[in-house]
């Protein structure tokens, strides 16, 4: 779906959306990184790219930091995604080798197309407002750095499988 840079961008933007008050509250790259449990250097680099793209505004020095450049409801996840990912418009099959695209579609073709469509829709229809609302109206509290969950929960991530070497 997306890589580490996009994930970090959405994490930083979501944190700025959570504190949105018209842009008066500013957070430093260090604060955002620490609050999200992300590498500081990577967050600083991502915020620079987000600033160049007009998604955040930054001001240096004491009292400086970053804020969203527009209201959270005006910034879609698509905008962050487009900065770091390229749209895969290829009709190539993940199986390769002429299995799909030459004759009948492969066994996964329709499922993969539906998944791609769902991801596009999510990116287009979801704004940063969802994060502002969750914290400011619904009472969601970001957890302190280093907090571990009491119980496991279902994740959207692909499972990690590590085979032991014999």
C-alpha positions in Angstrom: 0.0 0.0 0.0 2.7 2.5 1.0 6.2 2.8 2.3 7.9 4.1 5.4 8.2 7.7 4.2 4.4 7.8 3.5 3.7 6.2 6.9 5.9 8.7 8.6 4.3 11.6 6.7 0.8 10.5 7.7 2.0 10.0 11.3 3.5 13.6 11.5 0.5 15.1 9.7 -2.0 13.3 12.0 -0.2 14.6 15.1 -0.4 18.1 13.8 -4.1 17.6 13.0 -4.6 16.4 16.6 -3.4 19.7 18.0 -4.9 21.9 15.3 -6.2 25.2 16.7 -5.9 27.4 13.6 -2.2 27.0 13.3 -1.2 28.7 16.6 0.1 25.5 18.2 3.4 24.4 16.6 5.3 21.3 17.3 9.0 20.7 16.6 10.2 17.7 14.5 11.6 16.3 17.7 8.3 16.6 19.6 6.4 14.9 16.7 9.1 12.1 16.4 9.1 11.4 20.1 5.3 11.5 20.5 4.9 9.1 17.6 7.9 6.9 18.4 9.6 7.7 15.1 13.3 8.4 14.2 13.9 12.2 14.7 16.1 12.6 11.5 13.5 10.9 9.3 10.6 13.1 10.7 12.7 16.3 10.1 13.3 15.2 6.5 9.7 14.3 6.0 8.5 17.6 7.5 10.8 19.5 5.1 9.2 17.7 2.2 5.7 18.4 3.5 6.6 22.1 3.9 7.9 22.3 0.4 4.6 20.7 -0.8 2.6 23.3 1.1 1.0 20.8 3.6 2.7 22.2 6.6 4.2 25.6 7.5 7.4 25.8 9.5 8.9 28.6 11.5 12.4 28.4 12.9 13.7 29.4 16.3 12.3 29.6 19.8 8.5 29.3 19.7 8.8 27.9 16.2 7.9 24.5 14.9 5.4 23.1 12.4 1.6 23.4 12.0 -0.7 22.3 9.2 -0.8 24.9 6.4 -4.5 24.4 5.9 -7.4 23.1 8.0 -7.3 19.4 8.6 -10.5 18.8 6.7 -8.8 20.4 3.6 -5.9 17.9 3.5 -6.5 14.4 2.2 -4.3 11.4 2.8 -3.9 11.3 -1.0 -1.8 14.5 -0.8 0.8 12.9 1.5 0.7 9.6 -0.4 1.4 11.4 -3.7 4.6 13.0 -2.4 6.3 9.7 -1.6 4.6 7.0 -3.7 4.0 6.6 -7.4 0.7 5.4 -8.7 1.0 2.0 -10.1 -1.0 2.2 -13.4 0.6 -0.9 -14.7 -1.7 -3.7 -15.8 1.1 -6.2 -15.2 0.2 -9.2 -13.1 2.2 -9.9 -9.9 2.6 -13.5 -11.3 4.4 -12.2 -14.4 5.4 -14.4 -17.2 2.3 -13.8 -19.4 -0.1 -15.4 -17.0 -2.4 -12.3 -16.7 -2.9 -9.5 -19.2 -2.4 -11.7 -22.3 -5.3 -14.0 -22.0 -7.8 -14.6 -19.2 -7.2 -12.7 -16.0 -5.2 -14.6 -13.3 -6.9 -16.0 -10.2 -6.0 -12.9 -8.1 -6.8 -10.2 -10.7 -10.2 -9.2 -9.6 -9.3 -9.2 -5.9 -6.2 -7.1 -6.5 -8.1 -4.6 -8.6 -10.8 -4.3 -5.8 -8.1 -3.8 -3.2 -6.4 -1.1 -5.3 -9.7 0.6 -5.7 -10.5 0.5 -2.0 -7.1 2.0 -1.2 -7.5 4.8 -3.7 -11.0 5.6 -2.3 -9.6 5.6 1.3 -6.8 8.0 0.3 -9.2 10.3 -1.6 -12.0 10.4 0.9 -10.1 10.5 4.2 -8.9 13.9 5.4 -6.8 14.8 8.4 -10.0 15.9 10.1 -10.5 12.3 11.3 -7.5 12.7 13.5 -8.4 16.2 14.8 -11.9 15.0 15.7 -10.7 11.8 17.4 -8.6 13.8 19.9 -10.5 17.1 20.2 -14.1 15.9 20.1 -14.1 12.1 20.8 -11.5 12.2 23.6 -8.9 9.9 22.2 -5.7 10.3 24.1 -2.3 9.7 22.5 -0.4 7.3 24.7 3.0 8.2 26.2 6.2 7.1 24.4 7.2 3.5 25.2 3.7 2.4 26.3 3.0 -1.2 25.2 -0.5 -2.5 24.6 -2.0 -4.8 27.3 -3.4 -7.2 24.7 -2.7 -7.8 21.0 -5.1 -6.5 18.5 -5.7 -7.2 14.8 -3.4 -5.2 12.6 -3.6 -4.0 9.0 0.0 -4.9 8.4 1.2 -8.0 6.7 2.5 -10.6 9.1 6.2 -10.9 9.6 7.4 -14.4 9.0 11.0 -15.2 9.8 12.1 -18.7 9.0 14.8 -20.2 11.2 17.9 -21.2 9.4 18.7 -24.9 9.8 
